[in-house]
Structures are given as C-alpha cells and as structure tokens.
C-alpha cells in the first residue's frame, strides 16, 4: 500500500469557509471545545469504500488500542445477499504500520499496557500503511454498536436482535478472546438497543439505550423508556442517570468529567426522516 499523506486538520467556528474537497473540518459550537484539540493534529485517509463497494463499513465506535496500534470500527447495517434476511453488522480491525516502529498487531506481548495514550505523532511516527480485516461479531454479541477501550480490552454495546434470548447489553471483549456479557437487562426487562458507551475514571460504564433497533426492524418492541444508564462492573450497580430524552445516541465526558455530553437524535426517525417538532 502506498504511503499515506498527512495534512493539517482545520478547526473553525460553526460556519467554516468551504474546505477543499475531501478535507475534514472540525466545527466548534462552544469556545471551550477548542481545548480538546491538539494544534498539531493532522489527518490521513486510512481506508475508503467510495470507489469499491460503497458499503458503510466505517460507521461508529473506532476504538484505538495503543499497545497494538489497532483500530476497531463498527459498520452500519449491511444488507445480505438474501432480501428475506435481516441486515448484519461487521467489525473492521485495522492494524497501523508506522515509519518508526515495526507492526505490532500480531506479535505484541500480553504485558503491553493498552491503556496508555500515544502522543500526537511527529514526522518519524507517521502511519505509512494499514492492514484491514473484516470480522463477524460473535453470536453472543449481536448487532454491535458503540464501543470504548476498557480494562486492557474493549467494551461494546450489543443492540440485540429478533432471535429468542437475544437481549442486547454491554459486552467486554478482551483482545483475542470471546466477549463476556457484563449487563444484559434492567431488573428483568430487556434493554431496547444499547447504542454508545463511555468509560468514567472510576471504572463505571455510562451507556445510551434508544429504540432504534425496533424502528429499523431488527429488534422487538421496547419495554423500557429510552434512557441513559450507569453500570459499575465491580459492584454490579446499575441505575438510570438520565431520562426524558427521545432518542439518546452518542455519549462522551468532558476531560474533567464534570459534564457528560449526550446526543439526542429525537428529530431523526429510524429510516432518516426528519420530524422537526421533536
């Protein structure tokens, strides 16, 4: 694969000037958001399906494992070859190859500290190539969605399916091992479609639970309101931390964890129609 060309990433206000075609722009809607971006940030196009299948393979999660220089990315719904079958979701594993160090994806030791963030790379640390694999999620972790780095591995939201016993929930996936279910329901009732998760410094997992799986036809009718939950794996304490939202989707903490940001996609229906009064 040819070397990747890194370019500066534009950071601007909510109404940026027209960028060059293909250039990403980060738009800031709050002045304090600018502190979240290192001024040395650059971008490179790692992978694209624009000229091949055009399938939405790079849709959400994008979990980075620093110790192995790997990205795990979740696809959007993918149609199967049979029109009568439900759509599927795939996981992409992308190993990064850098100029300054050998590829570590396959041979890195188990003792690597996967929770240490790498600094922003300089010219000697540029990504010069990638290795890409498409993986089917394990049957126990149906229709994965958002994810995050957690405890040396990853935690993913499983949205569940129409299959009997498929409840959805949070699953911990150690690197190279099958996923382990952490929580799969709220006091005997199935979650709707757990969608995104954020890890707090105290080890608690905050996750959103909209009803988009039912709206898109791969999940049963919801039995719970659309909420945001907090689950602590050590104490197994599960509680509602936010309700009154229409369709809570994305979730993230501020750097000091004094604020949690939640995307409410209530104006967008399951198939993309816009309902502005909502």
C-alpha positions as CSV (number, residue, x, y, z in Angstrom):
1,X,0.0,0.0,0.0
2,X,1.5,3.4,-0.8
3,X,2.4,5.8,2.0
4,X,-0.2,8.0,3.5
5,X,-0.1,11.7,3.2
6,X,-0.8,13.7,6.4
7,X,-2.4,17.1,6.2
8,X,-3.3,19.7,8.8
9,X,-6.9,19.4,10.2
10,X,-8.9,22.6,10.1
11,X,-10.6,23.7,13.3
12,X,-13.1,26.5,12.9
13,X,-16.3,28.0,14.2
14,X,-19.8,26.7,13.4
15,X,-19.9,28.3,9.9
16,X,-16.5,27.4,8.4
17,X,-15.3,28.6,5.0
18,X,-15.7,25.9,2.3
19,X,-12.8,23.4,2.7
20,X,-11.1,21.7,-0.2
21,X,-12.8,18.6,-1.4
22,X,-12.1,15.7,0.8
23,X,-10.7,17.8,3.7
24,X,-12.3,17.2,7.1
25,X,-13.2,20.2,9.2
26,X,-13.9,20.2,13.0
27,X,-16.6,22.8,13.8
28,X,-16.6,24.3,17.3
29,X,-20.0,25.3,18.7
30,X,-18.7,26.2,22.1
31,X,-15.5,28.2,22.7
32,X,-14.3,25.8,25.4
33,X,-14.3,22.9,23.0
34,X,-11.1,24.2,21.4
35,X,-9.1,22.9,24.3
36,X,-9.9,19.3,23.3
37,X,-7.8,19.5,20.1
38,X,-4.1,19.5,19.9
39,X,-2.9,22.2,17.5
40,X,-0.5,19.7,15.9
41,X,-3.4,17.4,14.9
42,X,-3.2,16.1,11.3
43,X,-5.3,13.7,9.3
44,X,-4.7,11.0,6.7
45,X,-7.2,8.9,4.8
46,X,-6.7,5.4,6.0
47,X,-9.4,3.4,4.2
48,X,-12.3,4.2,1.9
49,X,-15.0,2.2,0.1
50,X,-16.1,5.2,-2.1
51,X,-14.6,3.6,-5.2
52,X,-15.4,0.0,-4.5
53,X,-18.4,-1.5,-2.7
54,X,-19.6,1.8,-1.2
55,X,-20.8,-0.2,1.8
56,X,-20.9,1.8,5.1
57,X,-18.2,-0.3,6.8
58,X,-16.7,2.6,8.9
59,X,-19.7,3.9,10.8
60,X,-19.1,4.1,14.6
61,X,-17.1,3.1,17.7
62,X,-13.5,3.5,16.3
63,X,-11.8,2.1,19.4
64,X,-8.0,2.5,19.4
65,X,-5.7,0.1,21.2
66,X,-2.4,1.9,21.6
67,X,-0.3,-1.1,22.8
68,X,-1.0,-2.9,19.5
69,X,-1.7,0.1,17.2
70,X,-5.1,-1.2,16.3
71,X,-8.4,0.3,15.4
72,X,-11.7,-1.5,15.8
73,X,-14.6,0.1,13.8
74,X,-18.2,-0.9,13.6
75,X,-20.2,-0.9,10.3
76,X,-23.6,0.4,9.7
77,X,-26.4,-2.0,8.8
78,X,-25.3,-4.1,5.8
79,X,-27.8,-5.9,3.5
80,X,-27.2,-9.6,2.9
81,X,-27.4,-11.4,-0.4
82,X,-30.9,-12.6,0.5
83,X,-33.6,-10.0,0.6
84,X,-35.5,-12.0,3.2
85,X,-32.6,-11.9,5.7
86,X,-32.1,-9.3,8.3
87,X,-29.1,-6.9,7.8
88,X,-25.8,-7.6,9.5
89,X,-23.1,-5.6,11.2
90,X,-19.4,-6.2,10.7
91,X,-16.3,-5.2,12.8
92,X,-13.2,-3.9,11.0
93,X,-9.8,-4.4,12.6
94,X,-7.2,-2.0,11.2
95,X,-3.6,-2.5,12.1
96,X,-1.5,0.6,11.6
97,X,2.0,0.5,10.2
98,X,4.3,3.4,11.2
99,X,7.6,4.5,9.9
100,X,9.4,4.5,13.2
101,X,8.4,1.1,14.6
102,X,7.5,-2.4,13.4
103,X,3.9,-3.6,13.0
104,X,2.9,-4.9,16.5
105,X,-0.6,-6.2,15.8
106,X,0.2,-9.9,15.7
107,X,3.2,-10.3,17.9
108,X,2.8,-7.9,20.7
109,X,3.1,-9.4,24.2
110,X,0.2,-9.7,26.6
111,X,2.0,-7.5,29.1
112,X,1.7,-4.3,26.9
113,X,-0.1,-1.5,28.6
114,X,-3.1,-0.9,26.3
115,X,-4.4,2.0,28.4
116,X,-1.5,4.4,27.8
117,X,-2.3,7.0,25.2
118,X,0.3,7.7,22.5
119,X,1.3,11.3,21.9
120,X,0.4,13.0,18.7
121,X,2.8,11.6,16.2
122,X,5.5,13.6,14.5
123,X,7.1,13.0,11.1
124,X,9.0,10.0,12.4
125,X,5.8,8.3,13.7
126,X,3.6,8.8,10.6
127,X,1.3,6.0,9.6
128,X,2.6,4.6,6.3
129,X,0.2,1.8,5.7
130,X,-2.6,-0.3,7.2
131,X,-3.7,-4.0,7.3
132,X,-7.5,-4.4,7.3
133,X,-9.6,-7.3,8.3
134,X,-13.4,-7.6,8.3
135,X,-14.7,-9.7,11.3
136,X,-18.1,-11.1,12.1
137,X,-19.1,-10.3,15.6
138,X,-19.6,-13.4,17.9
139,X,-23.1,-14.7,18.1
140,X,-23.3,-13.7,21.8
141,X,-22.7,-10.1,20.9
142,X,-25.4,-9.4,18.3
143,X,-25.6,-6.2,16.3
144,X,-22.7,-4.3,18.0
145,X,-22.7,-0.5,18.0
146,X,-20.6,1.9,20.1
147,X,-17.5,0.9,21.9
148,X,-14.7,2.1,24.1
149,X,-11.3,1.0,25.4
150,X,-11.7,-0.7,28.8
151,X,-9.6,-2.8,31.2
152,X,-6.9,-3.7,28.6
153,X,-9.6,-4.7,26.0
154,X,-12.8,-3.2,24.7
155,X,-16.4,-2.8,25.8
156,X,-19.1,-2.8,23.1
157,X,-22.8,-2.2,23.1
158,X,-24.8,-5.1,21.7
159,X,-28.2,-3.9,20.3
160,X,-29.7,-7.4,20.3
161,X,-31.9,-8.9,17.6
162,X,-35.2,-10.6,17.0
163,X,-33.8,-14.0,17.9
164,X,-35.1,-15.7,21.0
165,X,-33.0,-14.9,24.0
166,X,-31.1,-12.0,22.3
167,X,-31.3,-9.3,24.9
168,X,-28.5,-6.8,24.0
169,X,-26.4,-5.1,26.6
170,X,-22.7,-4.4,27.4
171,X,-20.1,-6.9,26.5
172,X,-16.4,-6.8,27.5
173,X,-14.1,-8.2,24.7
174,X,-10.6,-8.9,25.9
175,X,-8.2,-8.8,22.9
176,X,-8.1,-12.1,21.2
177,X,-10.7,-13.7,23.4
178,X,-14.5,-14.2,23.2
179,X,-16.7,-11.4,24.7
180,X,-18.1,-11.6,28.2
181,X,-21.6,-10.2,28.9
182,X,-21.4,-7.5,31.6
183,X,-25.1,-6.5,31.8
184,X,-28.0,-7.6,29.6
185,X,-31.1,-6.1,31.2
186,X,-32.6,-3.7,33.7
187,X,-34.1,-5.7,36.6
188,X,-35.6,-8.5,34.4
189,X,-36.5,-6.3,31.4
190,X,-34.6,-6.3,28.2
191,X,-32.8,-3.2,27.1
192,X,-34.0,-1.6,23.8
193,X,-30.9,-1.2,21.7
194,X,-27.8,-0.1,23.7
195,X,-26.0,2.2,21.3
196,X,-23.0,4.0,22.8
197,X,-20.8,3.8,25.9
198,X,-18.3,6.0,27.7
199,X,-15.9,4.9,30.4
200,X,-15.6,7.1,33.5
201,X,-12.3,7.3,35.5
202,X,-13.9,5.3,38.4
203,X,-14.5,2.4,36.0
204,X,-18.2,2.9,35.6
205,X,-19.8,2.5,32.2
206,X,-22.3,5.1,31.0
207,X,-24.4,4.0,28.0
208,X,-27.3,5.1,26.0
209,X,-30.3,2.9,25.2
210,X,-32.5,4.3,22.3
211,X,-35.2,2.3,20.5
212,X,-33.6,2.5,17.0
213,X,-33.4,-1.3,16.7
214,X,-37.2,-1.6,16.7
215,X,-37.5,1.3,14.3
216,X,-35.1,-0.4,11.9
217,X,-36.8,-3.8,12.2
218,X,-34.2,-5.9,13.9
219,X,-35.4,-5.6,17.5
220,X,-38.5,-6.4,19.4
221,X,-40.9,-3.7,20.6
222,X,-39.3,-1.8,23.5
223,X,-40.4,-2.5,27.1
224,X,-38.3,0.3,28.6
225,X,-38.2,4.1,28.0
226,X,-35.2,5.5,26.1
227,X,-32.7,6.2,28.8
228,X,-29.1,6.7,29.8
229,X,-27.7,4.2,32.3
230,X,-24.6,3.9,34.6
231,X,-23.2,0.4,35.3
232,X,-20.2,-0.4,37.5
233,X,-18.8,-3.8,36.7
234,X,-17.2,-4.3,40.2
235,X,-20.3,-3.6,42.3
236,X,-22.8,-4.6,39.5
237,X,-24.7,-1.4,40.4
238,X,-27.0,-0.4,37.6
239,X,-29.0,2.8,37.7
240,X,-30.8,5.3,35.4
241,X,-28.8,8.6,35.2
242,X,-30.9,10.4,32.6
243,X,-34.4,10.0,31.2
244,X,-36.8,12.3,29.4
245,X,-34.7,12.0,26.2
246,X,-36.3,11.0,22.9
247,X,-33.5,9.0,21.3
248,X,-30.2,9.2,23.3
249,X,-27.4,8.0,21.0
250,X,-23.8,9.2,21.4
251,X,-22.3,9.8,24.9
252,X,-18.9,11.4,26.0
253,X,-17.4,13.0,29.0
254,X,-15.6,16.3,29.2
255,X,-11.9,16.0,30.1
256,X,-12.6,16.7,33.8
257,X,-15.7,14.5,33.8
258,X,-17.7,17.5,35.1
259,X,-20.0,17.3,32.1
260,X,-21.5,14.4,30.1
261,X,-22.5,15.1,26.6
262,X,-25.4,13.1,25.1
263,X,-26.6,13.3,21.5
264,X,-30.4,13.2,21.3
265,X,-31.4,12.3,17.8
266,X,-35.1,12.7,18.5
267,X,-35.7,14.7,15.3
268,X,-34.4,11.9,13.1
269,X,-36.6,8.8,12.7
270,X,-35.2,5.3,12.2
271,X,-35.1,5.5,8.4
272,X,-33.7,9.0,8.2
273,X,-36.9,11.1,8.0
274,X,-36.8,14.4,9.9
275,X,-39.5,15.3,12.4
276,X,-38.6,18.9,13.3
277,X,-41.2,19.4,16.1
278,X,-39.4,16.7,18.1
